[in-house]
Structure formats: C-alpha cells, structure tokens
Amino acid sequence: MGARKRNRADQLKEARKSSYTAILRNCPTSPRKMRLLADLIRGVEVSKALDLLKFNPKEASNRLEKLVLSAIANWQAKNENVRLEESKLVVKEVYVEQSRTLKRIQPAPQGRAYRVRKRSNHVTVVLGSATPQVEKVQVTEETTN
C-alpha cells in the first residue's frame, strides 16, 4: 500500500472516531419521500431533530426517528461519562440512497397489466459535535509558541 493511501486511511479512521453512524437498510419507503425528512434534520441539533421527527405527520418520520436514536445509542456506547445535553451533538450528515425496487403487477382494463414499482432505500445518519475540532488544534499551536 502506498503512502498516500495509508495517510488517507488514517485520516478516515480519525474522522470515524469523532463521528457516530447508524444505517438503515432496505427501508420500504420511496427515497424521494425519505429525502424530504432527511433535508429537514440535516445540520440540526439532535434534540431538536428528534422533536421535528416526533411531531411530523409523515409515515417515514417514525423510521428516521428510530435511526437517529440508534446513532445516539452508538454515541453513548463510546462516551459513557458524558451527558447528551452537554455534548452538543449535531446531525452532520443524512443521506438517502436508492435500494432495490420490487416490481409488481396491477391488473388493468381489457386484459392488460400495469407495472407497479415498490421502491425502497438505504438511510445513513452521521452525528458529530457542534464545535469544530480545528479550533482546538489552533489553540494548542498558539500555546506551544
């Protein structure tokens, strides 16, 4: 493995340590409907995102709320001594990708058949802290000089 690849792999590992992920696969909701909710909570503080999802009338909001709670549980597993209220967690990324499409037949008039496409999706939620780590690095450099 080359030096560039090794450095990039190390950078990705460091980025994963500071972010906490939950993935929902094969969710039986169309990606278009799920993206409406994903856009609603992207960049929002976790407690506010949970409130937005809890009181949203859309059916997909229940699944997305459970996914955010799962990401919070993943964060709590790594940070046992830190309280959630003090951590200032933010939904850094939410992305929805298309999954398999089930093709079904709907009977139509005059012996025809219409194709019904039942779409599904994969949803990924990434949580991170609201305070950027770049500021911490700059402070340590100033103290060493």
C-alpha positions, 0 to 999 in steps of 0.5 A, spaced: 500 500 500 502 506 498 503 512 502 498 516 500 493 511 501 495 509 508 495 517 510 488 517 507 486 511 511 488 514 517 485 520 516 478 516 515 479 512 521 480 519 525 474 522 522 470 515 524 472 516 531 469 523 532 463 521 528 457 516 530 453 512 524 447 508 524 444 505 517 438 503 515 437 498 510 432 496 505 427 501 508 420 500 504 419 507 503 420 511 496 427 515 497 424 521 494 419 521 500 425 519 505 429 525 502 424 530 504 425 528 512 432 527 511 433 535 508 429 537 514 434 534 520 440 535 516 445 540 520 440 540 526 441 539 533 439 532 535 434 534 540 431 538 536 431 533 530 428 528 534 422 533 536 421 535 528 421 527 527 416 526 533 411 531 531 411 530 523 405 527 520 409 523 515 409 515 515 417 515 514 418 520 520 417 514 525 423 510 521 428 516 521 426 517 528 428 510 530 435 511 526 437 517 529 436 514 536 440 508 534 446 513 532 445 516 539 445 509 542 452 508 538 454 515 541 453 513 548 456 506 547 463 510 546 462 516 551 459 513 557 461 519 562 458 524 558 451 527 558 447 528 551 445 535 553 452 537 554 455 534 548 452 538 543 451 533 538 449 535 531 446 531 525 452 532 520 450 528 515 443 524 512 443 521 506 438 517 502 440 512 497 436 508 492 435 500 494 432 495 490 425 496 487 420 490 487 416 490 481 409 488 481 403 487 477 396 491 477 391 488 473 388 493 468 382 494 463 381 489 457 386 484 459 392 488 460 397 489 466 400 495 469 407 495 472 407 497 479 414 499 482 415 498 490 421 502 491 425 502 497 432 505 500 438 505 504 438 511 510 445 513 513 445 518 519 452 521 521 452 525 528 458 529 530 459 535 535 457 542 534 464 545 535 469 544 530 475 540 532 480 545 528 479 550 533 482 546 538 488 544 534 489 552 533 489 553 540 494 548 542 499 551 536 498 558 539 500 555 546 506 551 544 509 558 541 
